[in-house]
Each structure stands twice: as C-alpha cells, then as structure tokens.
Amino acid sequence: MSTVDKETVYAMANRLFWIFVENTHPSYLGDYIEPDPDNPEGTRNTERGTDLYYEIEDYLMNRLGVSNE
C-alpha cells in the first residue's frame, strides 16, 4: 500500500512535465504545447505533449504503487 495518493501523483507528473517543457529548446516547444484557442493567454498540450504527460503519470503510478483506478 502506497502512502502517496493519486492527487499527489498528478501534481508530481504535472511538475515533471513542465520542468521538461521549460527546459526544451524553444524550437521544439510546439511539439508539446500550443496556443489554446479557448484561452488566448493560455496553452494546451499537443497530442505528443499529452502522451508525454500520461507516460510520466503512468510511470509514477507504477513506481509508487498507486492504483490508477
């Protein structure tokens, strides 16, 4: 049984994703995030960015023994 809950894993995955994005060369940022047409001041993940986020999340869930259900 893990002492870490899903919300903690989500927060960790989000932070790791943004550490990666913030350290990505600007010419590659468009691979992971794009302007959000519904929020002119915001961004959204591209398909590749979404895949990366969920891969990070799944890895953390598995390594920390948190159920994804």
Backbone atoms as SQL, in Angstrom:
CREATE TABLE atoms (id INTEGER PRIMARY KEY, chain TEXT, resi INTEGER, resn TEXT, atom TEXT, x REAL, y REAL, z REAL);
INSERT INTO atoms VALUES
  (1, 'A', 1, 'MET', 'N', 0.845, -1.191, 0.000),
  (2, 'A', 1, 'MET', 'CA', 0.000, 0.000, 0.000),
  (3, 'A', 1, 'MET', 'C', 0.880, 1.240, 0.000),
  (4, 'A', 2, 'SER', 'N', 0.553, 2.150, -0.871),
  (5, 'A', 2, 'SER', 'CA', 1.332, 3.378, -1.008),
  (6, 'A', 2, 'SER', 'C', 0.824, 4.451, -0.053),
  (7, 'A', 3, 'THR', 'N', 1.738, 5.287, 0.411),
  (8, 'A', 3, 'THR', 'CA', 1.339, 6.424, 1.238),
  (9, 'A', 3, 'THR', 'C', 1.112, 7.660, 0.374),
  (10, 'A', 4, 'VAL', 'N', 1.289, 7.497, -0.930),
  (11, 'A', 4, 'VAL', 'CA', 1.078, 8.587, -1.881),
  (12, 'A', 4, 'VAL', 'C', -0.273, 8.375, -2.544),
  (13, 'A', 5, 'ASP', 'N', -1.072, 9.435, -2.649),
  (14, 'A', 5, 'ASP', 'CA', -2.375, 9.299, -3.303),
  (15, 'A', 5, 'ASP', 'C', -2.297, 9.773, -4.757),
  (16, 'A', 6, 'LYS', 'N', -3.381, 9.541, -5.490),
  (17, 'A', 6, 'LYS', 'CA', -3.418, 9.900, -6.907),
  (18, 'A', 6, 'LYS', 'C', -3.225, 11.397, -7.129),
  (19, 'A', 7, 'GLU', 'N', -3.795, 12.213, -6.267),
  (20, 'A', 7, 'GLU', 'CA', -3.660, 13.667, -6.434),
  (21, 'A', 7, 'GLU', 'C', -2.195, 14.098, -6.350),
  (22, 'A', 8, 'THR', 'N', -1.437, 13.457, -5.461),
  (23, 'A', 8, 'THR', 'CA', -0.013, 13.757, -5.342),
  (24, 'A', 8, 'THR', 'C', 0.719, 13.342, -6.605),
  (25, 'A', 9, 'VAL', 'N', 0.373, 12.182, -7.137),
  (26, 'A', 9, 'VAL', 'CA', 0.993, 11.713, -8.384),
  (27, 'A', 9, 'VAL', 'C', 0.668, 12.678, -9.519),
  (28, 'A', 10, 'TYR', 'N', -0.585, 13.135, -9.606),
  (29, 'A', 10, 'TYR', 'CA', -0.955, 14.081, -10.661),
  (30, 'A', 10, 'TYR', 'C', -0.126, 15.359, -10.546),
  (31, 'A', 11, 'ALA', 'N', 0.047, 15.855, -9.338),
  (32, 'A', 11, 'ALA', 'CA', 0.829, 17.073, -9.126),
  (33, 'A', 11, 'ALA', 'C', 2.293, 16.851, -9.491),
  (34, 'A', 12, 'MET', 'N', 2.828, 15.692, -9.128),
  (35, 'A', 12, 'MET', 'CA', 4.213, 15.376, -9.467),
  (36, 'A', 12, 'MET', 'C', 4.394, 15.252, -10.976),
  (37, 'A', 13, 'ALA', 'N', 3.473, 14.559, -11.639),
  (38, 'A', 13, 'ALA', 'CA', 3.545, 14.392, -13.093),
  (39, 'A', 13, 'ALA', 'C', 3.461, 15.742, -13.788),
  (40, 'A', 14, 'ASN', 'N', 2.568, 16.603, -13.320),
  (41, 'A', 14, 'ASN', 'CA', 2.429, 17.931, -13.900),
  (42, 'A', 14, 'ASN', 'C', 3.723, 18.727, -13.760),
  (43, 'A', 15, 'ARG', 'N', 4.301, 18.686, -12.575),
  (44, 'A', 15, 'ARG', 'CA', 5.543, 19.442, -12.352),
  (45, 'A', 15, 'ARG', 'C', 6.670, 18.902, -13.215),
  (46, 'A', 16, 'LEU', 'N', 6.823, 17.578, -13.296),
  (47, 'A', 16, 'LEU', 'CA', 7.875, 16.996, -14.131),
  (48, 'A', 16, 'LEU', 'C', 7.661, 17.333, -15.603),
  (49, 'A', 17, 'PHE', 'N', 6.407, 17.300, -16.052),
  (50, 'A', 17, 'PHE', 'CA', 6.106, 17.676, -17.428),
  (51, 'A', 17, 'PHE', 'C', 6.568, 19.100, -17.696),
  (52, 'A', 18, 'TRP', 'N', 6.231, 20.045, -16.793),
  (53, 'A', 18, 'TRP', 'CA', 6.595, 21.441, -17.017),
  (54, 'A', 18, 'TRP', 'C', 8.089, 21.686, -16.860),
  (55, 'A', 19, 'ILE', 'N', 8.767, 20.939, -16.017),
  (56, 'A', 19, 'ILE', 'CA', 10.230, 21.038, -15.953),
  (57, 'A', 19, 'ILE', 'C', 10.813, 20.670, -17.310),
  (58, 'A', 20, 'PHE', 'N', 10.287, 19.588, -17.894),
  (59, 'A', 20, 'PHE', 'CA', 10.748, 19.161, -19.213),
  (60, 'A', 20, 'PHE', 'C', 10.473, 20.250, -20.251),
  (61, 'A', 21, 'VAL', 'N', 9.242, 20.754, -20.287),
  (62, 'A', 21, 'VAL', 'CA', 8.866, 21.761, -21.282),
  (63, 'A', 21, 'VAL', 'C', 9.704, 23.030, -21.108),
  (64, 'A', 22, 'GLU', 'N', 9.863, 23.479, -19.878),
  (65, 'A', 22, 'GLU', 'CA', 10.614, 24.710, -19.622),
  (66, 'A', 22, 'GLU', 'C', 12.079, 24.592, -20.009),
  (67, 'A', 23, 'ASN', 'N', 12.589, 23.372, -20.071),
  (68, 'A', 23, 'ASN', 'CA', 13.990, 23.161, -20.427),
  (69, 'A', 23, 'ASN', 'C', 14.171, 22.653, -21.848),
  (70, 'A', 24, 'THR', 'N', 13.088, 22.629, -22.611),
  (71, 'A', 24, 'THR', 'CA', 13.141, 22.229, -24.011),
  (72, 'A', 24, 'THR', 'C', 13.545, 23.434, -24.849),
  (73, 'A', 25, 'HIS', 'N', 14.356, 23.198, -25.851),
  (74, 'A', 25, 'HIS', 'CA', 14.757, 24.285, -26.751),
  (75, 'A', 25, 'HIS', 'C', 13.503, 24.902, -27.368),
  (76, 'A', 26, 'PRO', 'N', 13.446, 26.232, -27.436),
  (77, 'A', 26, 'PRO', 'CA', 12.241, 26.892, -27.949),
  (78, 'A', 26, 'PRO', 'C', 11.771, 26.392, -29.316),
  (79, 'A', 27, 'SER', 'N', 12.680, 25.948, -30.140),
  (80, 'A', 27, 'SER', 'CA', 12.265, 25.487, -31.466),
  (81, 'A', 27, 'SER', 'C', 11.483, 24.177, -31.410),
  (82, 'A', 28, 'TYR', 'N', 11.490, 23.494, -30.262),
  (83, 'A', 28, 'TYR', 'CA', 10.762, 22.239, -30.104),
  (84, 'A', 28, 'TYR', 'C', 9.515, 22.359, -29.228),
  (85, 'A', 29, 'LEU', 'N', 9.270, 23.534, -28.665),
  (86, 'A', 29, 'LEU', 'CA', 8.122, 23.700, -27.770),
  (87, 'A', 29, 'LEU', 'C', 6.800, 23.345, -28.448),
  (88, 'A', 30, 'GLY', 'N', 6.682, 23.667, -29.723),
  (89, 'A', 30, 'GLY', 'CA', 5.460, 23.378, -30.460),
  (90, 'A', 30, 'GLY', 'C', 5.160, 21.901, -30.580),
  (91, 'A', 31, 'ASP', 'N', 6.143, 21.056, -30.303),
  (92, 'A', 31, 'ASP', 'CA', 5.896, 19.614, -30.296),
  (93, 'A', 31, 'ASP', 'C', 5.063, 19.205, -29.078),
  (94, 'A', 32, 'TYR', 'N', 5.110, 19.998, -28.014),
  (95, 'A', 32, 'TYR', 'CA', 4.499, 19.610, -26.746),
  (96, 'A', 32, 'TYR', 'C', 3.337, 20.504, -26.291),
  (97, 'A', 33, 'ILE', 'N', 3.434, 21.785, -26.590),
  (98, 'A', 33, 'ILE', 'CA', 2.351, 22.710, -26.221),
  (99, 'A', 33, 'ILE', 'C', 2.049, 23.622, -27.401),
  (100, 'A', 34, 'GLU', 'N', 0.828, 24.162, -27.408),
  (101, 'A', 34, 'GLU', 'CA', 0.407, 25.080, -28.458),
  (102, 'A', 34, 'GLU', 'C', -0.540, 26.102, -27.845),
  (103, 'A', 35, 'PRO', 'N', -0.742, 27.222, -28.522),
  (104, 'A', 35, 'PRO', 'CA', -1.703, 28.206, -28.000),
  (105, 'A', 35, 'PRO', 'C', -3.091, 27.575, -27.888),
  (106, 'A', 36, 'ASP', 'N', -3.786, 27.934, -26.833),
  (107, 'A', 36, 'ASP', 'CA', -5.135, 27.416, -26.611),
  (108, 'A', 36, 'ASP', 'C', -6.140, 28.400, -27.210),
  (109, 'A', 37, 'PRO', 'N', -6.864, 28.001, -28.256),
  (110, 'A', 37, 'PRO', 'CA', -7.811, 28.932, -28.872),
  (111, 'A', 37, 'PRO', 'C', -8.965, 29.326, -27.943),
  (112, 'A', 38, 'ASP', 'N', -9.230, 28.525, -26.924),
  (113, 'A', 38, 'ASP', 'CA', -10.297, 28.838, -25.971),
  (114, 'A', 38, 'ASP', 'C', -9.838, 29.762, -24.850),
  (115, 'A', 39, 'ASN', 'N', -8.521, 29.946, -24.738),
  (116, 'A', 39, 'ASN', 'CA', -7.948, 30.801, -23.696),
  (117, 'A', 39, 'ASN', 'C', -6.772, 31.543, -24.326),
  (118, 'A', 40, 'PRO', 'N', -6.992, 32.749, -24.847),
  (119, 'A', 40, 'PRO', 'CA', -5.956, 33.472, -25.578),
  (120, 'A', 40, 'PRO', 'C', -4.637, 33.670, -24.814),
  (121, 'A', 41, 'GLU', 'N', -4.675, 33.606, -23.499),
  (122, 'A', 41, 'GLU', 'CA', -3.452, 33.783, -22.721),
  (123, 'A', 41, 'GLU', 'C', -2.868, 32.453, -22.249),
  (124, 'A', 42, 'GLY', 'N', -3.470, 31.329, -22.671),
  (125, 'A', 42, 'GLY', 'CA', -3.040, 30.032, -22.185),
  (126, 'A', 42, 'GLY', 'C', -2.516, 29.121, -23.284),
  (127, 'A', 43, 'THR', 'N', -2.104, 27.956, -22.862),
  (128, 'A', 43, 'THR', 'CA', -1.634, 26.928, -23.784),
  (129, 'A', 43, 'THR', 'C', -2.375, 25.631, -23.492),
  (130, 'A', 44, 'ARG', 'N', -2.239, 24.705, -24.403),
  (131, 'A', 44, 'ARG', 'CA', -2.749, 23.356, -24.191),
  (132, 'A', 44, 'ARG', 'C', -1.715, 22.388, -24.736),
  (133, 'A', 45, 'ASN', 'N', -1.803, 21.161, -24.281),
  (134, 'A', 45, 'ASN', 'CA', -0.866, 20.147, -24.749),
  (135, 'A', 45, 'ASN', 'C', -1.233, 19.711, -26.160),
  (136, 'A', 46, 'THR', 'N', -0.223, 19.465, -26.963),
  (137, 'A', 46, 'THR', 'CA', -0.439, 18.822, -28.253),
  (138, 'A', 46, 'THR', 'C', -0.662, 17.334, -27.977),
  (139, 'A', 47, 'GLU', 'N', -0.912, 16.563, -29.002),
  (140, 'A', 47, 'GLU', 'CA', -1.059, 15.116, -28.813),
  (141, 'A', 47, 'GLU', 'C', 0.222, 14.531, -28.220),
  (142, 'A', 48, 'ARG', 'N', 1.357, 14.969, -28.733),
  (143, 'A', 48, 'ARG', 'CA', 2.644, 14.477, -28.205),
  (144, 'A', 48, 'ARG', 'C', 2.843, 14.906, -26.755),
  (145, 'A', 49, 'GLY', 'N', 2.456, 16.140, -26.425),
  (146, 'A', 49, 'GLY', 'CA', 2.559, 16.622, -25.052),
  (147, 'A', 49, 'GLY', 'C', 1.670, 15.836, -24.116),
  (148, 'A', 50, 'THR', 'N', 0.456, 15.531, -24.568),
  (149, 'A', 50, 'THR', 'CA', -0.469, 14.726, -23.768),
  (150, 'A', 50, 'THR', 'C', 0.096, 13.329, -23.548),
  (151, 'A', 51, 'ASP', 'N', 0.643, 12.741, -24.599),
  (152, 'A', 51, 'ASP', 'CA', 1.257, 11.413, -24.472),
  (153, 'A', 51, 'ASP', 'C', 2.402, 11.430, -23.469),
  (154, 'A', 52, 'LEU', 'N', 3.229, 12.474, -23.528),
  (155, 'A', 52, 'LEU', 'CA', 4.348, 12.594, -22.588),
  (156, 'A', 52, 'LEU', 'C', 3.832, 12.719, -21.157),
  (157, 'A', 53, 'TYR', 'N', 2.839, 13.580, -20.932),
  (158, 'A', 53, 'TYR', 'CA', 2.297, 13.741, -19.587),
  (159, 'A', 53, 'TYR', 'C', 1.799, 12.404, -19.040),
  (160, 'A', 54, 'TYR', 'N', 1.004, 11.674, -19.835),
  (161, 'A', 54, 'TYR', 'CA', 0.445, 10.409, -19.351),
  (162, 'A', 54, 'TYR', 'C', 1.521, 9.350, -19.164),
  (163, 'A', 55, 'GLU', 'N', 2.575, 9.393, -19.957),
  (164, 'A', 55, 'GLU', 'CA', 3.682, 8.455, -19.740),
  (165, 'A', 55, 'GLU', 'C', 4.369, 8.740, -18.403),
  (166, 'A', 56, 'ILE', 'N', 4.578, 10.004, -18.091),
  (167, 'A', 56, 'ILE', 'CA', 5.155, 10.385, -16.797),
  (168, 'A', 56, 'ILE', 'C', 4.225, 9.947, -15.670),
  (169, 'A', 57, 'GLU', 'N', 2.937, 10.240, -15.818),
  (170, 'A', 57, 'GLU', 'CA', 1.966, 9.881, -14.787),
  (171, 'A', 57, 'GLU', 'C', 1.923, 8.366, -14.561),
  (172, 'A', 58, 'ASP', 'N', 1.857, 7.602, -15.641),
  (173, 'A', 58, 'ASP', 'CA', 1.815, 6.139, -15.518),
  (174, 'A', 58, 'ASP', 'C', 3.075, 5.598, -14.852),
  (175, 'A', 59, 'TYR', 'N', 4.228, 6.153, -15.219),
  (176, 'A', 59, 'TYR', 'CA', 5.485, 5.728, -14.610),
  (177, 'A', 59, 'TYR', 'C', 5.458, 5.969, -13.104),
  (178, 'A', 60, 'LEU', 'N', 5.037, 7.159, -12.696),
  (179, 'A', 60, 'LEU', 'CA', 4.981, 7.474, -11.266),
  (180, 'A', 60, 'LEU', 'C', 3.988, 6.571, -10.541),
  (181, 'A', 61, 'MET', 'N', 2.809, 6.360, -11.126),
  (182, 'A', 61, 'MET', 'CA', 1.810, 5.474, -10.512),
  (183, 'A', 61, 'MET', 'C', 2.401, 4.092, -10.265),
  (184, 'A', 62, 'ASN', 'N', 3.061, 3.552, -11.297),
  (185, 'A', 62, 'ASN', 'CA', 3.635, 2.212, -11.178),
  (186, 'A', 62, 'ASN', 'C', 4.770, 2.153, -10.165),
  (187, 'A', 63, 'ARG', 'N', 5.669, 3.113, -10.216),
  (188, 'A', 63, 'ARG', 'CA', 6.836, 3.103, -9.320),
  (189, 'A', 63, 'ARG', 'C', 6.448, 3.351, -7.866),
  (190, 'A', 64, 'LEU', 'N', 5.394, 4.158, -7.661),
  (191, 'A', 64, 'LEU', 'CA', 4.986, 4.498, -6.296),
  (192, 'A', 64, 'LEU', 'C', 3.876, 3.576, -5.775),
  (193, 'A', 65, 'GLY', 'N', 3.431, 2.650, -6.602),
  (194, 'A', 65, 'GLY', 'CA', 2.429, 1.689, -6.180),
  (195, 'A', 65, 'GLY', 'C', 1.058, 2.288, -5.945),
  (196, 'A', 66, 'VAL', 'N', 0.692, 3.272, -6.769),
  (197, 'A', 66, 'VAL', 'CA', -0.609, 3.916, -6.645),
  (198, 'A', 66, 'VAL', 'C', -1.531, 3.336, -7.695),
  (199, 'A', 67, 'SER', 'N', -2.721, 2.951, -7.280),
  (200, 'A', 67, 'SER', 'CA', -3.703, 2.386, -8.217),
  (201, 'A', 67, 'SER', 'C', -4.220, 3.482, -9.128),
  (202, 'A', 68, 'ASN', 'N', -4.322, 3.160, -10.409),
  (203, 'A', 68, 'ASN', 'CA', -4.798, 4.126, -11.400),
  (204, 'A', 68, 'ASN', 'C', -6.306, 4.020, -11.597),
  (205, 'A', 69, 'GLU', 'N', -6.986, 3.316, -10.731),
  (206, 'A', 69, 'GLU', 'CA', -8.441, 3.123, -10.850),
  (207, 'A', 69, 'GLU', 'C', -9.209, 4.166, -10.089);
